[in-house]
């Protein structure tokens, strides 16, 4: 295998002799007389560097140190005279591949060492090329995965939006069949959004709040609540049936993993601060701000909407009831924020 050899020796006779030997084995040889010239002539296509140790201006050791600083990844063979074993050890410690003694007594051994050094360089080139190709493949695969992830995310978002739209349409259609509940979900969503904006909740929380409001009563879709339309008080059995709708709603939402927070809000939108609500009887810090907002919005709409067993309250009356129950059923701070919103709107409407 022909290789390119960079040879440095300040002794012209030695340099010429070694150059002839290398050419005899069909190697391409660039011969220089100093370490500084080695640094000028070295290139990536050089397979082996042969350095004499004792050279003026820049000796072999200093030359190797400079090559190391430049991260030149080429095997270096040192030429040492007789009795220079200490030099050879130092050369190896600096990272030299091997050393050769001069004058050259065994040409075949000399060539074997040069050939082995050239084979190492060939291996290093292959390894570098393999790593480079591997990096390109990894980058390509990473890019491909990133593009697929974008498509999957887009598909997932589309699926989520489609699911929400279908459920909203179904709920709206079933609500419209009952004159007492028609528009309830839409109004509760609007009230909750108004309160959420006034309370300065985050954009992310606002998305959850809006979706939870849209489906807070979805459990009523699978429960026979015809008893709501009857005049007079509900029986204990009828009341227990109605109280099941938060649990049923949470169960409907549960398979939709992208609505985990909404599911908990739907389950707890009839809980109270003092723990006297249903279905779990939790309260206080166990009720997050989004649940507290929907509780107020839902109760306000229930009080201001027409029912067959009672008249609907006016805005001031409903606000008064919210304030009366603040601290026990509702969050006092959120009640005051909500009161400011709806009372201002009520005043503008009257004008």
N, C-alpha and C positions, 0 to 999 in steps of 0.2 A: 504494500500500500504506500503510495507516494504521499509525502507530507511536506508542509512548508516549515523550514527550520530557520530561526533567527539566531545567528551565532555571533558572540562578542568575545574577542580576545585581542589584546594590544600587541601580541607577538605575531608578526606577519607570517613567519614560517609555520607556526602552530595553526594559525587561522586558515592558511591556504591548505595545509595538510588535512585538517578536519573537514574542510569544505570539499576536498576531492573525495574523501572517504564517503561522505554523505551523498554526494552526487553519484558515486559508484552504486549506491543502493537506490538510485533514482529519486532522491529527495530534492526538492526545490530549496535552495539555500540563499539566504540574505546574510552576508558577512559584514560586520562592523567592528571597529576597534575600541569602542568605549561604551560604558554604561549609559551615558547621556544619549548616544546614538541609538541605543536599544529603545529608550523611551520615545525617541522620535520616530522609529521605524515600526514599533509594535502595532499590530492591528488584529482584528477579530479573526482573520483568515490564517494567522500564524498558529501552527499546531504545537510547536515545542520551542522553548528558548534555552540556549546553551550559554552559560555565563562563566567567563574566567573570574576568579576571585580577585587577584591582584592586578588592578587596572588603575592608571592615573586618573585624576579628576573625580571619578565616581567609581568606587570598587564594586564588586559583585554583590556584597551584602547591602550596601546602600541602594544599589539598583533594584534589588528584590524588595526592599522596604518601600521604595517608590512605586513599584508595580503593585504591591499589596494595597497601598494607599489609593491607587487608581482602580482597585478592584479588578485587576487584569486576571482573568481566570484561565491561565495558560500554564501547563506544567513547566517547571524550570529545573534544568540539570546544571549542576555546578562542575566546573573543571578545577581539579586540585592537583598540585604537584606532589611528589613523593614526600612523605612525612608531614602532610597537612591534614591529618585526621581530625584535629581539633576544629579546623575550618569546616570540614565536612559536617561535623556534628552541629556546629553553629548554623550552617546552611539549612540543614534539615529542620532545626528548631524554628527557623524563619519561614518554613513552609515549602522549602525546595522539594521537588518530587524525588530526586536522587542525585548522586554525584558520580563523576567520571574522573579517573586518574589520567594524568598525562606525564610522560608520553604514552600514547595508546599502544598497549602491547597486544591486546586481544580485540581484533577488529569485529569479530562476530559478537562478542559480549557487548562491545560498544554499541553495535547496531541493535542488539536485543533491547538494551535499555532505552535507546532513542525510540524504537518501535513501540515499546510498552507505554512510554510517555505520550506518544502520538495517539495510541489507542485510547488512553485515558481522556485526551482532549476530544476525540471522536465521541466517546461515551458522554462527556459533559455537554457536547453540542446536542446530542440526541435527547438527553435529559432536559435541557433547556427548551428544546423545541417541543418536547412532550408536555412540559409544564405550561408553555405558552398556548399550545393547542387546547390543553385542559382548561386553562383560564378562559379561553375564547368560548369553549363549549359550555362552561359553567355560566359565563355571562349570557350566552344565548339562551340557555335553559332558564336562567333567572328572569330574563326579559320575557320569555315565553310564558313562564308561570305568572309573572306580574300581569301580563296581558289577559291571561285566563282568569286571574283573580278579579280583574276589573270587570270582565264579562260576567263572572259569577255574581259579583256584587251588584252589578246592574240588573241581572236577572232576579236576584234576591229582592232588591228594592222594588222591582216591577211586581213581583209576586206579592210582596207585603202590601203594596198600594192597591193591587187588585183585590186582595182579601178584604182589606179595610173597606173598599168601595162596595163590594158585594154585601158585606155585613151591614153597612150603613143603609144601603138601599132596602134590604130586607127589614131592618128595624123600623125605618121610616114608613114603609108600606104597612106594616102591622100596627104601628102607632096610629096611623090615619084612620084605621077602622074604629077606633075608640075616640069619641069626641072629647073625652076627659083627659086623654094623654097626648092628643095630637100636638105636635110641635114641642113637647116637653124636652126631648133630648136636644133639639136645636137651641132652645132657650137656655138650658143649663150649660151647654157648651159655650154660648156667648157670654153668659154671666161669669163662668169660670175663667174664660180668657180675659175678660175685663179686669177681674180681680187679680189674676196672675200678672198681667201687665202692670197694674197699679202697685203690686207688691214687688215688682222688679225681679221676678224669677228669671233664671237663665233661659236662653233659647232652647237648649236641650230639654229642660224641664217643661217648657211651654209646649213642645211637641208631644211629650208624654201626657201632659194635662189635657190637651185638646183631644187626644185619642181616648184617654180614660173617660172623659166626659161624654164622648160619642157613644160609648158602650157601657156606661155605668148601670143602666137598667136592662141590659141585654138578657139577663136571667128571666125577665118577665115574659119573654117570647115563648118560653116552653112551660110556663105555669098558667093554669086557668085562673085568671084574676077577674073574672066577670063579677065577682062579689064587690069590686070597687064601685061598680055602677049602681048598686042597690042603695036605697035611702036608709038612713039610720046607721047605728053602730054595727061594727063587724063582730061576729062571734069569735071566741078564743081560737077556734079551729081555723077560721078564715084569716085571722091575724097571723097565726103561726105559718100558714101557707104563704102569705105575703112576705113574711120575714125570711123566707128561703131564697128569695131572688138574688141577693148578693152572692151567696155560696154557689148557686146554679150559674150565675154569670161568670164567676171566677173559673168554674169548671169548663165552661164553654171556651174561655180564652186560653186556658192552660196549654193546649197543644200548640198554640202560637208562641213559640219561644221568643220571638222578637218583641212580645208584649208582656214580658215578665213583670215589669214595674206596674203597668196598667192593670194587670190581673190582681195584684195586691190592693190597689186603690179601689177597684170595682168591688172586691170582697169587703172592704172596710168603710165604704162611703156612708154607712148608717151607724158607725161607731160614734161614741161621744167622748169628750175630753175626760169626763169623770168615770169612764169605764162602764156606763150603764147601757151602752148601745148593743147592737147585734151585728154579726153572728158570734163574734169571739169575745166580746166584753173587754176589749183592750182600750186604752186611753193614754193621755199624757204624751210623753215623748215617743210612745209606740206608733203614734199617728203622724206621718210626715206631712210637710206643708201642702203637698198636692192633694192629699186626702182631705185635709182641713178645708182647703179651698172648695173642692167639689161638694163637701158636706154643706157649706154655706150656700153655694149656688143652687143645689138641689132643693134645700129646704125653702129658700126664698121663692123659687118658682112654684113649689107645691103650695105655699101660702098665698101667692098672688094669682093662682090659676083657679078657674071655676071647678067646683065639685058639686055633685048632686046632693050631698048631705050637709053642705055649709056654703056660705058666701065666700068669695075670694077677698083677701085683705088688700087694702091700698098699700102703696109703696111705703108711706110713713108708718102705717100700722105694722107691716112686715118687718121693717127695720127696727121698730120698737120691740118686736118679739125676738128678733135676733139678739138685740142688746140685752134683753131680759135673760136670755139663756147663755149669754157670753160667759165663759169661765167654767160652766158646767157641761154644756153641749158643744159650744163653738169656741174657736180661738178668738179672744177679745181683740187682739191687735188686727187680725184679718177682718173681723166684723166692722171695726171702725173704718178701715180702708174701703171695704165694700159699701158701707153706709155713705161715705163721701162720694163714691162713684154713682150709686143709684139715686141718691137724693139730689145730686147736681143735675142728673139727667131728667129727673122728675120735675124739677123747677123749670128747666128749659122747656120741657114738654107743655107745662101749664101756661107758659108765656105764649 
